[in-house]
């Protein structure tokens, strides 16, 4: 049986705040994405690749599941 | 607005304006197109290249950091999606041209008709990019 389509939520905004109020541009520079892409990820409009998701988690020193979580409708 | 989105806007505006003027001139000339055809097309292509280069340089000077940065994964995905839509549009219109061209009596498509299909596909591609950038996808 197929799983219902869900949504990927993230804690990037909170984590940025907890890491010295890091800006989207600073995070973007660290993970080699554009600021607009970081903004789209934060708002849940774009799901990053697995590689980008791992890079984001590494910036905050957290495991992947602490940054991203999959929620079913 | 990102550098890539600005580039897509430059593409849409310059192509719509310059090719729009070209096709309007062709329609106005009607059957008396004559020597205007080659010279007009050449002038159109040169104008398009010059306008796009000047506007792209202006945008790059305004935000050099964005301009230097390579395309990231989301921007590449947006380009791929837009190219897929444009290809579907182009393939459909060419297939229709072939269908109508094979009728009896055949409809003959001239250079300008084919150019119009190509320009429309390019406008579709840039337009799709802008829509996706606006939606944040």
N, CA and C atoms of all chains as a GROMACS GRO file, in nm:
protein
  630
    1UNK      N    1   0.085  -0.120   0.000
    1UNK     CA    2   0.000   0.000   0.000
    1UNK      C    3   0.089   0.125   0.000
    2UNK      N    4   0.055   0.220  -0.085
    2UNK     CA    5   0.136   0.341  -0.095
    2UNK      C    6   0.112   0.433   0.024
    3UNK      N    7   0.218   0.501   0.065
    3UNK     CA    8   0.205   0.597   0.174
    3UNK      C    9   0.140   0.724   0.123
    4UNK      N   10   0.064   0.791   0.210
    4UNK     CA   11   0.007   0.921   0.172
    4UNK      C   12   0.120   1.020   0.151
    5UNK      N   13   0.096   1.115   0.060
    5UNK     CA   14   0.197   1.218   0.035
    5UNK      C   15   0.205   1.309   0.157
    6UNK      N   16   0.324   1.335   0.202
    6UNK     CA   17   0.343   1.420   0.319
    6UNK      C   18   0.418   1.547   0.286
    7UNK      N   19   0.471   1.608   0.389
    7UNK     CA   20   0.545   1.732   0.369
    7UNK      C   21   0.671   1.729   0.455
    8UNK      N   22   0.778   1.786   0.405
    8UNK     CA   23   0.902   1.793   0.483
    8UNK      C   24   0.907   1.927   0.555
    9UNK      N   25   0.909   1.920   0.685
    9UNK     CA   26   0.920   2.043   0.766
    9UNK      C   27   1.062   2.053   0.819
   10UNK      N   28   1.101   2.172   0.859
   10UNK     CA   29   1.239   2.189   0.906
   10UNK      C   30   1.247   2.290   1.019
   11UNK      N   31   1.359   2.287   1.087
   11UNK     CA   32   1.384   2.374   1.203
   11UNK      C   33   1.495   2.475   1.172
   12UNK      N   34   1.515   2.503   1.044
   12UNK     CA   35   1.629   2.587   1.006
   12UNK      C   36   1.619   2.727   1.067
   13UNK      N   37   1.500   2.784   1.061
   13UNK     CA   38   1.484   2.921   1.112
   13UNK      C   39   1.522   2.930   1.260
   14UNK      N   40   1.473   2.833   1.339
   14UNK     CA   41   1.505   2.831   1.483
   14UNK      C   42   1.654   2.807   1.504
   15UNK      N   43   1.710   2.715   1.428
   15UNK     CA   44   1.852   2.683   1.444
   15UNK      C   45   1.940   2.801   1.405
   16UNK      N   46   1.900   2.874   1.304
   16UNK     CA   47   1.976   2.994   1.266
   16UNK      C   48   1.977   3.094   1.381
   17UNK      N   49   1.858   3.110   1.442
   17UNK     CA   50   1.845   3.204   1.554
   17UNK      C   51   1.934   3.160   1.671
   18UNK      N   52   1.937   3.030   1.696
   18UNK     CA   53   2.017   2.978   1.808
   18UNK      C   54   2.168   2.982   1.780
   19UNK      N   55   2.202   2.994   1.655
   19UNK     CA   56   2.345   3.001   1.618
   19UNK      C   57   2.384   3.146   1.586
   20UNK      N   58   2.367   3.229   1.686
   20UNK     CA   59   2.410   3.368   1.675
   20UNK      C   60   2.332   3.447   1.573
   21UNK      N   61   2.204   3.414   1.559
   21UNK     CA   62   2.117   3.483   1.463
   21UNK      C   63   2.183   3.487   1.324
   22UNK      N   64   2.226   3.369   1.284
   22UNK     CA   65   2.286   3.355   1.151
   22UNK      C   66   2.186   3.399   1.043
   23UNK      N   67   2.233   3.475   0.947
   23UNK     CA   68   2.143   3.519   0.840
   23UNK      C   69   2.128   3.408   0.736
   24UNK      N   70   2.026   3.421   0.653
   24UNK     CA   71   2.007   3.324   0.544
   24UNK      C   72   2.127   3.328   0.448
   25UNK      N   73   2.181   3.447   0.426
   25UNK     CA   74   2.294   3.460   0.335
   25UNK      C   75   2.418   3.390   0.392
   26UNK      N   76   2.439   3.402   0.524
   26UNK     CA   77   2.554   3.335   0.587
   26UNK      C   78   2.541   3.183   0.575
   27UNK      N   79   2.419   3.134   0.599
   27UNK     CA   80   2.396   2.990   0.586
   27UNK      C   81   2.415   2.947   0.439
   28UNK      N   82   2.361   3.026   0.350
   28UNK     CA   83   2.373   2.995   0.206
   28UNK      C   84   2.520   2.986   0.164
   29UNK      N   85   2.600   3.078   0.213
   29UNK     CA   86   2.743   3.077   0.177
   29UNK      C   87   2.813   2.951   0.227
   30UNK      N   88   2.772   2.906   0.347
   30UNK     CA   89   2.837   2.788   0.406
   30UNK      C   90   2.803   2.659   0.329
   31UNK      N   91   2.683   2.654   0.273
   31UNK     CA   92   2.640   2.529   0.208
   31UNK      C   93   2.637   2.542   0.056
   32UNK      N   94   2.687   2.654   0.005
   32UNK     CA   95   2.698   2.678  -0.140
   32UNK      C   96   2.563   2.668  -0.211
   33UNK      N   97   2.463   2.733  -0.151
   33UNK     CA   98   2.334   2.754  -0.216
   33UNK      C   99   2.309   2.904  -0.219
   34UNK      N  100   2.206   2.946  -0.294
   34UNK     CA  101   2.174   3.088  -0.294
   34UNK      C  102   2.085   3.122  -0.174
   35UNK      N  103   2.082   3.249  -0.137
   35UNK     CA  104   1.997   3.292  -0.025
   35UNK      C  105   1.851   3.260  -0.056
   36UNK      N  106   1.812   3.278  -0.183
   36UNK     CA  107   1.674   3.253  -0.223
   36UNK      C  108   1.637   3.104  -0.204
   37UNK      N  109   1.735   3.016  -0.228
   37UNK     CA  110   1.709   2.873  -0.210
   37UNK      C  111   1.695   2.839  -0.061
   38UNK      N  112   1.780   2.899   0.021
   38UNK     CA  113   1.768   2.877   0.166
   38UNK      C  114   1.630   2.924   0.214
   39UNK      N  115   1.588   3.040   0.163
   39UNK     CA  116   1.456   3.093   0.200
   39UNK      C  117   1.344   2.997   0.157
   40UNK      N  118   1.356   2.942   0.035
   40UNK     CA  119   1.254   2.849  -0.016
   40UNK      C  120   1.252   2.721   0.069
   41UNK      N  121   1.369   2.674   0.111
   41UNK     CA  122   1.376   2.554   0.196
   41UNK      C  123   1.309   2.584   0.330
   42UNK      N  124   1.344   2.696   0.390
   42UNK     CA  125   1.288   2.734   0.521
   42UNK      C  126   1.136   2.740   0.517
   43UNK      N  127   1.082   2.791   0.407
   43UNK     CA  128   0.937   2.807   0.396
   43UNK      C  129   0.867   2.680   0.349
   44UNK      N  130   0.945   2.575   0.326
   44UNK     CA  131   0.887   2.447   0.284
   44UNK      C  132   0.843   2.446   0.139
   45UNK      N  133   0.890   2.544   0.060
   45UNK     CA  134   0.850   2.549  -0.082
   45UNK      C  135   0.941   2.463  -0.169
   46UNK      N  136   1.059   2.432  -0.116
   46UNK     CA  137   1.154   2.351  -0.192
   46UNK      C  138   1.217   2.248  -0.099
   47UNK      N  139   1.216   2.123  -0.141
   47UNK     CA  140   1.281   2.017  -0.063
   47UNK      C  141   1.422   1.998  -0.114
   48UNK      N  142   1.522   2.020  -0.028
   48UNK     CA  143   1.661   2.012  -0.076
   48UNK      C  144   1.700   1.869  -0.108
   49UNK      N  145   1.809   1.855  -0.184
   49UNK     CA  146   1.863   1.722  -0.210
   49UNK      C  147   1.916   1.665  -0.078
   50UNK      N  148   1.937   1.536  -0.076
   50UNK     CA  149   1.989   1.472   0.046
   50UNK      C  150   2.125   1.531   0.084
   51UNK      N  151   2.208   1.556  -0.018
   51UNK     CA  152   2.341   1.613   0.006
   51UNK      C  153   2.330   1.752   0.071
   52UNK      N  154   2.241   1.836   0.017
   52UNK     CA  155   2.224   1.971   0.073
   52UNK      C  156   2.168   1.963   0.215
   53UNK      N  157   2.076   1.869   0.238
   53UNK     CA  158   2.018   1.853   0.372
   53UNK      C  159   2.125   1.813   0.472
   54UNK      N  160   2.216   1.723   0.433
   54UNK     CA  161   2.326   1.684   0.522
   54UNK      C  162   2.420   1.802   0.548
   55UNK      N  163   2.444   1.883   0.446
   55UNK     CA  164   2.532   1.998   0.465
   55UNK      C  165   2.471   2.099   0.563
   56UNK      N  166   2.339   2.119   0.551
   56UNK     CA  167   2.269   2.211   0.642
   56UNK      C  168   2.279   2.160   0.785
   57UNK      N  169   2.252   2.030   0.802
   57UNK     CA  170   2.260   1.970   0.936
   57UNK      C  171   2.401   1.982   0.993
   58UNK      N  172   2.501   1.964   0.907
   58UNK     CA  173   2.641   1.972   0.953
   58UNK      C  174   2.677   2.112   1.000
   59UNK      N  175   2.622   2.214   0.934
   59UNK     CA  176   2.649   2.353   0.974
   59UNK      C  177   2.604   2.375   1.118
   60UNK      N  178   2.488   2.316   1.154
   60UNK     CA  179   2.434   2.336   1.288
   60UNK      C  180   2.484   2.228   1.386
   61UNK      N  181   2.562   2.134   1.337
   61UNK     CA  182   2.615   2.028   1.423
   61UNK      C  183   2.506   1.938   1.478
   62UNK      N  184   2.404   1.915   1.400
   62UNK     CA  185   2.289   1.833   1.444
   62UNK      C  186   2.272   1.714   1.350
   63UNK      N  187   2.211   1.606   1.398
   63UNK     CA  188   2.176   1.498   1.305
   63UNK      C  189   2.063   1.543   1.213
   64UNK      N  190   2.056   1.479   1.099
   64UNK     CA  191   1.958   1.519   0.996
   64UNK      C  192   1.816   1.527   1.050
   65UNK      N  193   1.780   1.429   1.133
   65UNK     CA  194   1.641   1.423   1.181
   65UNK      C  195   1.607   1.533   1.283
   66UNK      N  196   1.711   1.602   1.331
   66UNK     CA  197   1.684   1.716   1.420
   66UNK      C  198   1.655   1.843   1.340
   67UNK      N  199   1.692   1.840   1.213
   67UNK     CA  200   1.672   1.958   1.128
   67UNK      C  201   1.549   1.940   1.039
   68UNK      N  202   1.536   1.820   0.984
   68UNK     CA  203   1.424   1.792   0.893
   68UNK      C  204   1.338   1.680   0.950
   69UNK      N  205   1.208   1.690   0.928
   69UNK     CA  206   1.120   1.579   0.964
   69UNK      C  207   1.009   1.567   0.859
   70UNK      N  208   0.969   1.444   0.839
   70UNK     CA  209   0.867   1.416   0.739
   70UNK      C  210   0.734   1.398   0.807
   71UNK      N  211   0.636   1.478   0.769
   71UNK     CA  212   0.503   1.468   0.829
   71UNK      C  213   0.402   1.429   0.723
   72UNK      N  214   0.324   1.324   0.755
   72UNK     CA  215   0.219   1.283   0.661
   72UNK      C  216   0.094   1.363   0.688
   73UNK      N  217   0.018   1.391   0.579
   73UNK     CA  218  -0.107   1.469   0.594
   73UNK      C  219  -0.209   1.392   0.676
   74UNK      N  220   1.513   3.953  -0.547
   74UNK     CA  221   1.510   3.880  -0.674
   74UNK      C  222   1.652   3.833  -0.708
   75UNK      N  223   1.664   3.704  -0.739
   75UNK     CA  224   1.797   3.650  -0.766
   75UNK      C  225   1.847   3.691  -0.905
   76UNK      N  226   1.978   3.676  -0.925
   76UNK     CA  227   2.039   3.711  -1.054
   76UNK      C  228   1.978   3.629  -1.167
   77UNK      N  229   1.952   3.499  -1.141
   77UNK     CA  230   1.895   3.414  -1.247
   77UNK      C  231   1.754   3.458  -1.284
   78UNK      N  232   1.677   3.502  -1.184
   78UNK     CA  233   1.541   3.548  -1.215
   78UNK      C  234   1.547   3.677  -1.296
   79UNK      N  235   1.640   3.765  -1.259
   79UNK     CA  236   1.655   3.888  -1.337
   79UNK      C  237   1.696   3.856  -1.481
   80UNK      N  238   1.784   3.755  -1.496
   80UNK     CA  239   1.825   3.715  -1.632
   80UNK      C  240   1.705   3.665  -1.712
   81UNK      N  241   1.617   3.590  -1.645
   81UNK     CA  242   1.497   3.540  -1.715
   81UNK      C  243   1.407   3.656  -1.757
   82UNK      N  244   1.394   3.756  -1.669
   82UNK     CA  245   1.315   3.875  -1.703
   82UNK      C  246   1.376   3.948  -1.822
   83UNK      N  247   1.509   3.961  -1.820
   83UNK     CA  248   1.578   4.027  -1.932
   83UNK      C  249   1.549   3.953  -2.062
   84UNK      N  250   1.554   3.822  -2.057
   84UNK     CA  251   1.530   3.739  -2.175
   84UNK      C  252   1.388   3.761  -2.227
   85UNK      N  253   1.290   3.755  -2.137
   85UNK     CA  254   1.150   3.770  -2.179
   85UNK      C  255   1.124   3.909  -2.237
   86UNK      N  256   1.168   4.011  -2.165
   86UNK     CA  257   1.138   4.149  -2.208
   86UNK      C  258   1.208   4.182  -2.340
   87UNK      N  259   1.337   4.145  -2.350
   87UNK     CA  260   1.411   4.178  -2.472
   87UNK      C  261   1.357   4.100  -2.592
   88UNK      N  262   1.327   3.972  -2.574
   88UNK     CA  263   1.276   3.893  -2.686
   88UNK      C  264   1.136   3.940  -2.727
   89UNK      N  265   1.050   3.965  -2.627
   89UNK     CA  266   0.914   4.010  -2.660
   89UNK      C  267   0.919   4.143  -2.734
   90UNK      N  268   1.002   4.234  -2.686
   90UNK     CA  269   1.010   4.366  -2.747
   90UNK      C  270   1.072   4.363  -2.886
   91UNK      N  271   1.188   4.302  -2.897
   91UNK     CA  272   1.264   4.307  -3.023
   91UNK      C  273   1.203   4.215  -3.129
   92UNK      N  274   1.175   4.090  -3.091
   92UNK     CA  275   1.110   4.002  -3.189
   92UNK      C  276   0.968   4.048  -3.219
   93UNK      N  277   0.902   4.107  -3.118
   93UNK     CA  278   0.768   4.162  -3.140
   93UNK      C  279   0.771   4.267  -3.249
   94UNK      N  280   0.869   4.357  -3.242
   94UNK     CA  281   0.883   4.462  -3.343
   94UNK      C  282   0.915   4.400  -3.480
   95UNK      N  283   1.002   4.297  -3.480
   95UNK     CA  284   1.039   4.231  -3.606
   95UNK      C  285   0.917   4.168  -3.673
   96UNK      N  286   0.840   4.090  -3.595
   96UNK     CA  287   0.725   4.022  -3.655
   96UNK      C  288   0.616   4.123  -3.697
   97UNK      N  289   0.604   4.230  -3.620
   97UNK     CA  290   0.508   4.335  -3.658
   97UNK      C  291   0.550   4.397  -3.792
   98UNK      N  292   0.682   4.420  -3.809
   98UNK     CA  293   0.734   4.475  -3.934
   98UNK      C  294   0.710   4.380  -4.050
   99UNK      N  295   0.729   4.250  -4.026
   99UNK     CA  296   0.708   4.150  -4.129
   99UNK      C  297   0.561   4.147  -4.172
  100UNK      N  298   0.473   4.151  -4.073
  100UNK     CA  299   0.329   4.151  -4.104
  100UNK      C  300   0.291   4.275  -4.182
  101UNK      N  301   0.349   4.389  -4.142
  101UNK     CA  302   0.317   4.516  -4.208
  101UNK      C  303   0.366   4.515  -4.352
  102UNK      N  304   0.486   4.454  -4.373
  102UNK     CA  305   0.543   4.450  -4.509
  102UNK      C  306   0.462   4.358  -4.600
  103UNK      N  307   0.398   4.258  -4.540
  103UNK     CA  308   0.315   4.167  -4.618
  103UNK      C  309   0.392   4.097  -4.728
  104UNK      N  310   0.333   4.088  -4.847
  104UNK     CA  311   0.400   4.016  -4.957
  104UNK      C  312   0.520   4.094  -5.012
  105UNK      N  313   0.535   4.220  -4.973
  105UNK     CA  314   0.645   4.302  -5.027
  105UNK      C  315   0.766   4.298  -4.934
  106UNK      N  316   0.787   4.185  -4.871
  106UNK     CA  317   0.895   4.171  -4.772
  106UNK      C  318   1.031   4.199  -4.836
  107UNK      N  319   1.058   4.138  -4.949
  107UNK     CA  320   1.177   4.163  -5.030
  107UNK      C  321   1.306   4.162  -4.952
  108UNK      N  322   1.389   4.264  -4.973
  108UNK     CA  323   1.522   4.268  -4.915
  108UNK      C  324   1.519   4.295  -4.764
  109UNK      N  325   1.402   4.340  -4.713
  109UNK     CA  326   1.392   4.367  -4.569
  109UNK      C  327   1.415   4.239  -4.489
  110UNK      N  328   1.379   4.128  -4.548
  110UNK     CA  329   1.379   4.003  -4.474
  110UNK      C  330   1.514   3.973  -4.409
  111UNK      N  331   1.619   3.962  -4.492
  111UNK     CA  332   1.751   3.924  -4.438
  111UNK      C  333   1.807   4.036  -4.349
  112UNK      N  334   1.802   4.159  -4.399
  112UNK     CA  335   1.857   4.272  -4.323
  112UNK      C  336   1.782   4.290  -4.191
  113UNK      N  337   1.651   4.276  -4.196
  113UNK     CA  338   1.569   4.292  -4.076
  113UNK      C  339   1.599   4.184  -3.974
  114UNK      N  340   1.613   4.062  -4.022
  114UNK     CA  341   1.642   3.951  -3.930
  114UNK      C  342   1.781   3.968  -3.868
  115UNK      N  343   1.877   4.009  -3.949
  115UNK     CA  344   2.014   4.031  -3.899
  115UNK      C  345   2.016   4.143  -3.794
  116UNK      N  346   1.948   4.252  -3.824
  116UNK     CA  347   1.942   4.365  -3.730
  116UNK      C  348   1.873   4.323  -3.601
  117UNK      N  349   1.771   4.240  -3.613
  117UNK     CA  350   1.697   4.192  -3.495
  117UNK      C  351   1.789   4.108  -3.405
  118UNK      N  352   1.863   4.018  -3.466
  118UNK     CA  353   1.952   3.931  -3.388
  118UNK      C  354   2.062   4.012  -3.320
  119UNK      N  355   2.119   4.109  -3.393
  119UNK     CA  356   2.225   4.193  -3.335
  119UNK      C  357   2.167   4.276  -3.220
  120UNK      N  358   2.050   4.335  -3.243
  120UNK     CA  359   1.986   4.416  -3.138
  120UNK      C  360   1.959   4.332  -3.014
  121UNK      N  361   1.912   4.209  -3.036
  121UNK     CA  362   1.880   4.121  -2.923
  121UNK      C  363   2.006   4.089  -2.842
  122UNK      N  364   2.113   4.054  -2.912
  122UNK     CA  365   2.239   4.020  -2.845
  122UNK      C  366   2.291   4.140  -2.766
  123UNK      N  367   2.292   4.258  -2.830
  123UNK     CA  368   2.345   4.379  -2.765
  123UNK      C  369   2.262   4.414  -2.641
  124UNK      N  370   2.130   4.415  -2.657
  124UNK     CA  371   2.042   4.452  -2.545
  124UNK      C  372   2.059   4.353  -2.429
  125UNK      N  373   2.066   4.223  -2.460
  125UNK     CA  374   2.078   4.124  -2.352
  125UNK      C  375   2.214   4.135  -2.283
  126UNK      N  376   2.319   4.159  -2.360
  126UNK     CA  377   2.452   4.173  -2.298
  126UNK      C  378   2.457   4.296  -2.208
  127UNK      N  379   2.407   4.409  -2.259
  127UNK     CA  380   2.411   4.534  -2.181
  127UNK      C  381   2.330   4.520  -2.052
  128UNK      N  382   2.208   4.466  -2.064
  128UNK     CA  383   2.124   4.453  -1.944
  128UNK      C  384   2.182   4.353  -1.845
  129UNK      N  385   2.239   4.244  -1.895
  129UNK     CA  386   2.298   4.143  -1.806
  129UNK      C  387   2.420   4.201  -1.733
  130UNK      N  388   2.500   4.279  -1.805
  130UNK     CA  389   2.616   4.342  -1.740
  130UNK      C  390   2.568   4.441  -1.633
  131UNK      N  391   2.463   4.517  -1.664
  131UNK     CA  392   2.410   4.614  -1.568
  131UNK      C  393   2.362   4.543  -1.441
  132UNK      N  394   2.292   4.432  -1.458
  132UNK     CA  395   2.242   4.356  -1.343
  132UNK      C  396   2.360   4.295  -1.265
  133UNK      N  397   2.460   4.245  -1.338
  133UNK     CA  398   2.576   4.184  -1.273
  133UNK      C  399   2.657   4.286  -1.194
  134UNK      N  400   2.666   4.408  -1.246
  134UNK     CA  401   2.739   4.515  -1.176
  134UNK      C  402   2.664   4.552  -1.047
  135UNK      N  403   2.531   4.550  -1.055
  135UNK     CA  404   2.450   4.585  -0.937
  135UNK      C  405   2.461   4.479  -0.828
  136UNK      N  406   2.477   4.354  -0.867
  136UNK     CA  407   2.490   4.246  -0.766
  136UNK      C  408   2.596   4.147  -0.812
  137UNK      N  409   2.724   4.187  -0.802
  137UNK     CA  410   2.833   4.103  -0.855
  137UNK      C  411   2.846   3.968  -0.785
  138UNK      N  412   2.813   3.966  -0.659
  138UNK     CA  413   2.825   3.840  -0.582
  138UNK      C  414   2.731   3.733  -0.637
  139UNK      N  415   2.605   3.773  -0.659
  139UNK     CA  416   2.506   3.679  -0.716
  139UNK      C  417   2.546   3.635  -0.855
  140UNK      N  418   2.599   3.730  -0.933
  140UNK     CA  419   2.634   3.701  -1.073
  140UNK      C  420   2.748   3.599  -1.082
  141UNK      N  421   2.842   3.608  -0.987
  141UNK     CA  422   2.958   3.517  -0.989
  141UNK      C  423   2.924   3.377  -0.941
  142UNK      N  424   2.823   3.370  -0.856
  142UNK     CA  425   2.789   3.239  -0.796
  142UNK      C  426   2.737   3.142  -0.901
  143UNK      N  427   2.785   3.016  -0.898
  143UNK     CA  428   2.731   2.918  -0.993
  143UNK      C  429   2.586   2.884  -0.959
  144UNK      N  430   2.515   2.829  -1.056
  144UNK     CA  431   2.376   2.788  -1.033
  144UNK      C  432   2.373   2.681  -0.923
  145UNK      N  433   2.280   2.696  -0.830
  145UNK     CA  434   2.268   2.592  -0.728
  145UNK      C  435   2.163   2.489  -0.773
  146UNK      N  436   2.140   2.388  -0.690
  146UNK     CA  437   2.055   2.275  -0.732
  146UNK      C  438   1.913   2.317  -0.765
  147UNK      N  439   1.858   2.414  -0.689
  147UNK     CA  440   1.721   2.459  -0.716
  147UNK      C  441   1.713   2.534  -0.847
  148UNK      N  442   1.813   2.616  -0.875
  148UNK     CA  443   1.814   2.692  -1.001
  148UNK      C  444   1.829   2.598  -1.121
  149UNK      N  445   1.912   2.494  -1.105
  149UNK     CA  446   1.926   2.396  -1.213
  149UNK      C  447   1.794   2.322  -1.237
  150UNK      N  448   1.725   2.289  -1.127
  150UNK     CA  449   1.597   2.218  -1.139
  150UNK      C  450   1.494   2.306  -1.210
  151UNK      N  451   1.492   2.433  -1.173
  151UNK     CA  452   1.398   2.527  -1.237
  151UNK      C  453   1.426   2.536  -1.387
  152UNK      N  454   1.553   2.543  -1.423
  152UNK     CA  455   1.590   2.550  -1.565
  152UNK      C  456   1.548   2.423  -1.639
  153UNK      N  457   1.570   2.310  -1.575
  153UNK     CA  458   1.533   2.182  -1.640
  153UNK      C  459   1.383   2.171  -1.661
  154UNK      N  460   1.306   2.210  -1.558
  154UNK     CA  461   1.160   2.204  -1.571
  154UNK      C  462   1.113   2.297  -1.683
  155UNK      N  463   1.168   2.418  -1.686
  155UNK     CA  464   1.127   2.516  -1.788
  155UNK      C  465   1.164   2.466  -1.928
  156UNK      N  466   1.282   2.404  -1.941
  156UNK     CA  467   1.324   2.352  -2.071
  156UNK      C  468   1.233   2.238  -2.115
  157UNK      N  469   1.190   2.155  -2.021
  157UNK     CA  470   1.099   2.045  -2.053
  157UNK      C  471   0.966   2.098  -2.107
  158UNK      N  472   0.913   2.201  -2.041
  158UNK     CA  473   0.786   2.261  -2.087
  158UNK      C  474   0.804   2.322  -2.226
  159UNK      N  475   0.914   2.396  -2.246
  159UNK     CA  476   0.938   2.461  -2.374
  159UNK      C  477   0.956   2.356  -2.485
  160UNK      N  478   1.026   2.248  -2.453
  160UNK     CA  479   1.046   2.142  -2.553
  160UNK      C  480   0.912   2.080  -2.593
  161UNK      N  481   0.827   2.056  -2.493
  161UNK     CA  482   0.695   1.999  -2.523
  161UNK      C  483   0.617   2.093  -2.614
  162UNK      N  484   0.624   2.222  -2.586
  162UNK     CA  485   0.554   2.321  -2.669
  162UNK      C  486   0.609   2.323  -2.811
  163UNK      N  487   0.743   2.322  -2.820
  163UNK     CA  488   0.807   2.327  -2.952
  163UNK      C  489   0.777   2.200  -3.031
  164UNK      N  490   0.787   2.083  -2.966
  164UNK     CA  491   0.762   1.957  -3.034
  164UNK      C  492   0.618   1.950  -3.084
  165UNK      N  493   0.524   1.995  -2.999
  165UNK     CA  494   0.383   1.994  -3.040
  165UNK      C  495   0.359   2.084  -3.160
  166UNK      N  496   0.417   2.204  -3.155
  166UNK     CA  497   0.393   2.298  -3.266
  166UNK      C  498   0.459   2.250  -3.395
  167UNK      N  499   0.576   2.187  -3.385
  167UNK     CA  500   0.642   2.134  -3.505
  167UNK      C  501   0.561   2.017  -3.562
  168UNK      N  502   0.509   1.932  -3.472
  168UNK     CA  503   0.426   1.820  -3.517
  168UNK      C  504   0.302   1.871  -3.589
  169UNK      N  505   0.241   1.978  -3.535
  169UNK     CA  506   0.123   2.036  -3.600
  169UNK      C  507   0.160   2.097  -3.735
  170UNK      N  508   0.278   2.160  -3.741
  170UNK     CA  509   0.324   2.218  -3.867
  170UNK      C  510   0.343   2.108  -3.972
  171UNK      N  511   0.398   1.994  -3.928
  171UNK     CA  512   0.418   1.881  -4.020
  171UNK      C  513   0.282   1.828  -4.068
  172UNK      N  514   0.186   1.819  -3.974
  172UNK     CA  515   0.052   1.769  -4.009
  172UNK      C  516  -0.013   1.859  -4.114
  173UNK      N  517  -0.014   1.989  -4.088
  173UNK     CA  518  -0.078   2.081  -4.182
  173UNK      C  519   0.002   2.094  -4.312
  174UNK      N  520   0.135   2.075  -4.300
  174UNK     CA  521   0.220   2.080  -4.420
  174UNK      C  522   0.197   1.961  -4.510
  175UNK      N  523   0.144   1.851  -4.453
  175UNK     CA  524   0.124   1.729  -4.532
  175UNK      C  525  -0.016   1.722  -4.593
  176UNK      N  526  -0.098   1.823  -4.567
  176UNK     CA  527  -0.234   1.822  -4.622
  176UNK      C  528  -0.232   1.849  -4.772
  177UNK      N  529  -0.344   1.824  -4.833
  177UNK     CA  530  -0.354   1.849  -4.977
  177UNK      C  531  -0.465   1.952  -5.001
  178UNK      N  532  -0.437   2.073  -5.038
  178UNK     CA  533  -0.305   2.125  -5.072
  178UNK      C  534  -0.226   2.155  -4.946
  179UNK      N  535  -0.094   2.141  -4.950
  179UNK     CA  536  -0.012   2.162  -4.830
  179UNK      C  537  -0.005   2.310  -4.790
  180UNK      N  538   0.008   2.330  -4.659
  180UNK     CA  539   0.033   2.466  -4.610
  180UNK      C  540   0.184   2.481  -4.599
  181UNK      N  541   0.240   2.577  -4.670
  181UNK     CA  542   0.386   2.594  -4.669
  181UNK      C  543   0.423   2.693  -4.559
  182UNK      N  544   0.513   2.650  -4.472
  182UNK     CA  545   0.559   2.736  -4.363
  182UNK      C  546   0.691   2.801  -4.405
  183UNK      N  547   0.696   2.932  -4.394
  183UNK     CA  548   0.820   3.000  -4.434
  183UNK      C  549   0.912   3.019  -4.313
  184UNK      N  550   1.026   3.081  -4.338
  184UNK     CA  551   1.128   3.098  -4.234
  184UNK      C  552   1.071   3.172  -4.112
  185UNK      N  553   0.991   3.275  -4.137
  185UNK     CA  554   0.938   3.353  -4.025
  185UNK      C  555   0.842   3.272  -3.938
  186UNK      N  556   0.768   3.181  -4.000
  186UNK     CA  557   0.678   3.095  -3.921
  186UNK      C  558   0.759   3.005  -3.828
  187UNK      N  559   0.866   2.950  -3.882
  187UNK     CA  560   0.951   2.862  -3.799
  187UNK      C  561   1.020   2.942  -3.690
  188UNK      N  562   1.063   3.064  -3.725
  188UNK     CA  563   1.127   3.150  -3.624
  188UNK      C  564   1.029   3.184  -3.512
  189UNK      N  565   0.904   3.206  -3.551
  189UNK     CA  566   0.801   3.238  -3.451
  189UNK      C  567   0.783   3.121  -3.353
  190UNK      N  568   0.787   2.999  -3.404
  190UNK     CA  569   0.775   2.882  -3.316
  190UNK      C  570   0.891   2.877  -3.217
  191UNK      N  571   1.011   2.904  -3.270
  191UNK     CA  572   1.130   2.901  -3.185
  191UNK      C  573   1.128   3.010  -3.078
  192UNK      N  574   1.089   3.130  -3.119
  192UNK     CA  575   1.081   3.243  -3.024
  192UNK      C  576   0.975   3.215  -2.918
  193UNK      N  577   0.862   3.159  -2.962
  193UNK     CA  578   0.755   3.127  -2.866
  193UNK      C  579   0.804   3.025  -2.763
  194UNK      N  580   0.880   2.926  -2.810
  194UNK     CA  581   0.933   2.824  -2.718
  194UNK      C  582   1.030   2.888  -2.619
  195UNK      N  583   1.112   2.979  -2.666
  195UNK     CA  584   1.208   3.047  -2.577
  195UNK      C  585   1.135   3.134  -2.475
  196UNK      N  586   1.030   3.203  -2.521
  196UNK     CA  587   0.951   3.285  -2.428
  196UNK      C  588   0.884   3.197  -2.323
  197UNK      N  589   0.838   3.081  -2.368
  197UNK     CA  590   0.775   2.985  -2.276
  197UNK      C  591   0.876   2.938  -2.171
  198UNK      N  592   0.997   2.913  -2.216
  198UNK     CA  593   1.102   2.865  -2.124
  198UNK      C  594   1.134   2.970  -2.018
  199UNK      N  595   1.158   3.093  -2.062
  199UNK     CA  596   1.190   3.199  -1.967
  199UNK      C  597   1.070   3.231  -1.879
  200UNK      N  598   0.950   3.227  -1.937
  200UNK     CA  599   0.829   3.253  -1.860
  200UNK      C  600   0.809   3.150  -1.750
  201UNK      N  601   0.834   3.022  -1.784
  201UNK     CA  602   0.822   2.915  -1.684
  201UNK      C  603   0.924   2.934  -1.571
  202UNK      N  604   1.043   2.978  -1.607
  202UNK     CA  605   1.145   3.003  -1.504
  202UNK      C  606   1.097   3.112  -1.409
  203UNK      N  607   1.044   3.221  -1.464
  203UNK     CA  608   0.998   3.332  -1.380
  203UNK      C  609   0.887   3.287  -1.286
  204UNK      N  610   0.792   3.211  -1.341
  204UNK     CA  611   0.680   3.162  -1.257
  204UNK      C  612   0.733   3.080  -1.140
  205UNK      N  613   0.829   2.991  -1.169
  205UNK     CA  614   0.884   2.906  -1.062
  205UNK      C  615   0.963   2.988  -0.961
  206UNK      N  616   1.040   3.085  -1.009
  206UNK     CA  617   1.114   3.171  -0.915
  206UNK      C  618   1.018   3.249  -0.827
  207UNK      N  619   0.905   3.300  -0.887
  207UNK     CA  620   0.807   3.376  -0.811
  207UNK      C  621   0.740   3.289  -0.705
  208UNK      N  622   0.714   3.163  -0.742
  208UNK     CA  623   0.648   3.071  -0.648
  208UNK      C  624   0.745   3.019  -0.542
  209UNK      N  625   0.873   3.038  -0.567
  209UNK     CA  626   0.972   2.991  -0.471
  209UNK      C  627   1.005   2.845  -0.485
  210UNK      N  628   0.947   2.779  -0.584
  210UNK     CA  629   0.963   2.633  -0.599
  210UNK      C  630   1.107   2.594  -0.625
   0.00000   0.00000   0.00000
